Amino acid sequence: MKNPLLYYSTNRQSPLLTFEKALLKGQAPDRGLYMPEKIPVLTTDQIMAMREMEYHEIASIVIGSFLKDVIDCEILKSLVRDAYNYEVPLQHVYDRKYVMRLDQGPTASFKDFAGRMMGRLMNHYLAEQGGELLILTATSGDTGSAIANAFYGFENIKVLVLFPTGEVTSRQRKQMTTLGRNIQILGLDAKFDDCQTLVKQAFSDPDLAHLSLSSANSINIGRLIPQIVYYFYAYSRLRNVSGNDEVVFSVPSGNFGDMMGGMLAGKMGLPVRKFVIATNENDEFPVFMKEQIYRKIEPSKNCISSAMNVGHPSNLARLFALYGGQLDEKGQMHSQPDIEQLRKDIFAVSVTDAETKNTIKQAWDKYQLLLEPHGAVGWCGLQEFIEQNPDAGHPDQLCISLETAHPAKFPEQIRDILGFDPELPPSLKGLEEKSEQYDLLENDYKAFNNYLKTKY
Ligand SMILES: *Cc1c(COP(=O)(O)O)cnc(C)c1O
């Protein structure tokens, strides 16, 4: 008998759905986020056995437990093997303190982990049901290349990325325009916000209803579940063979999707002593943890860890749901989560830009540890946790801080602070020689509507 896991909306006003329906819907009709009704728990034996497994094998166990009865085991195995074909380095820093580098994917950001899996799952279900999707997305740089790379080569999904020609670096542009096949890129002599507006207009245009437009939204449940895997992977490689070993993870956080992966890993049975949740100066969550009052920050503050400039993290709705509370998409708290339990599990800390820069300098000088601004926020947060909890600084305490992007993606900052240019990872090399292809369009909705209708 089939008995698939069901997913509810954090706003509690939408029907429960199976995984594949929640995946293709993205956001729930009541504007909430999908969450699994029950968290699957792995046995200690299962977790211990991961020591001998490759990353994609661990991924197939973890992701498979959320997709029970909605995907064939062998198909899932081939999808994860294909998605996770790159290294996940665990860099030793000192004692049992490590940095996990999630920057070896095709766009050198941790978003590859989620994007590549979500794309493959969507493509699989569309092929099964005979459907097609056209993904529309506007980018100011990195999201577009992550989505374009994650969906490259699929038969049932086409991607169109809109970018402002004057606001994207040539390296960022080339990461999108050198792909081809099902990936189409459209440049506009406009601002990022204008691109975003055109995309939104297209989504609500009945004239385009026949195109099956979708957004590969960052709050999709299909992006969250793959982000549980690397927590299990890190633990499998670094845990002590003998006896109990509880790990401290430090996660640089913006929209809180990365940290939600960790929290779910903990609920699945991973022995975690504490999650250090480090934000930049957008400190709405650290303030909430202290004062129990949630106030979103509007507009969000501009910090050098730019991918974390989020004044109202959408995944907080999921975190609070996990702790019995309810927060809606506007930032309104309908019921408070269990703050005592949250404080037991999480140490929240806000890191300033000055501290971020200092951390980059000190990590390099002291340990030859090369961090970019996001990873530096995480590493700084861990140092702060250790300072306030000296026993966590014990040489035997395992601590793992996440590095979410490759330093070569932030050459100006690294040059400023450390005085050299970081070396490009293989994935970003050779872009110069590749030929580019993209269309140019005026910033006008009629022209965009016409472009879509002729092209697709
Ligand atoms: C998106 C991003 C983050 C923030 O991750 P969230 O899941 O939104 O908290 C951190 N670092 C980098 C480099 C990112 O691109």
The ligand as an ORCA input file, in Angstrom:
! r2SCAN-3c Opt
* xyz 0 1
  C      21.916     32.573     -0.804
  C      23.207     32.673     -0.114
  C      23.319     32.653      1.300
  C      22.114     32.626      2.210
  O      21.473     31.393      2.227
  P      20.003     31.303      2.800
  O      19.557     29.916      2.570
  O      19.187     32.304      2.023
  O      20.067     31.654      4.252
  C      24.563     32.690      1.868
  N      25.682     32.762      1.107
  C      25.614     32.796     -0.241
  C      26.885     32.904     -1.011
  C      24.398     32.742     -0.899
  O      24.347     32.798     -2.242
*
